[in-house]
Amino acid sequence: MTRSSVFGALGLALVLAGVSGCSSKKAAVYEHENFDDSGTFSRSFPVSDAGSCEAARRALLSQGYIITNSGANQVVGNKSFQQNSENHLQISFNVTCAPDVSDEQRSTMFANALQDRYALKKSNTSASLGVGVLGSVSMPIGSSDDSMVKVASETVTAAQFYDRYFALVESYLPKPKKVSKAKVEAPKVEKPAVDLGLPEQAAANPVAPAPAPAPAPAPVAEPAPAPAAVAPASEAAAAPVVDDSQGSQPVAPPVEAAPIQVQQDAPPAEAASPSL
């Protein structure tokens, strides 16, 4: 085989390898974006947009996120993770709340997390030293300048990550207010209508006839009082009671009252009998 044929076969092999490499090229990332509503990044809640965003803010604060921006319908927070001495990870959380068109007391929360990776980059400094015979010589110096450089940035697409976050947000939603029971009112007592002598009123409110007065009871004759007994004269004049507690002089017995003599009238003289 001549040298020319060898080079021709090698060139053909390289061309075929290049063609096969182009055919196995991966599809672009944006080709996987179907824009289907999978529900991974959104969730609906039965509260207003301000209430759902406040719950989102409290949920991030409870997990150690630093809130960098907070509004009525938007919350932004971030949290840092140190994996090792040379790698650093930061998650930025963005939440947007939108009210529903049909119901103002319902809202939809949209959340997405961005993951940024940082790596430690070391850069040594060197200095040039001039020598007359040898010329310029570069010599490294021991000092170095270390800095964290972003090496990757990616949106978190794990459905379980957002499910856990939305479940935590639901626990911070405002509770509905309890409706107090209506007070039981006492039945109203209707006052009797005043009779104005109108025929319509008399027909609507008929008046019952007044009951006939009961006959007065007949007076009962009281029995005549019995005559009081007259006490005898001897008992009427009671002797005065003299206090002899000191015992100074003997007390004379009471003087008996003299009997009252009643003078009787002389009997009428008998008529003289006629002489025979």
Secondary structure, 3 states (H helix, E strand, C coil): CCHHHHHHHHHHHHHHHHHHHHHCCCCCHHHHCCCCCCCCCEEEECCCHHHHHHHHHHHHHHCCCEEEEECCCEEEEEEEEECCCCEEEEEEEEEEEEECCCCCCCEEEEEEEEEEEEEEEEEEEEEEEEECCCEEEEEEEEEEEEEEEEEEEEECCCHHHHHHHHHHHHHCCCCCCCCCCCCCCCCCCCCCCCCCCCHHHHHHCCCCCCCCCCCCCCCCCCCCCCCCCCCCHHHHCCCCCCCCCCCCCCCCCCCCCCCCCCCCCCCCCCCCCCCC
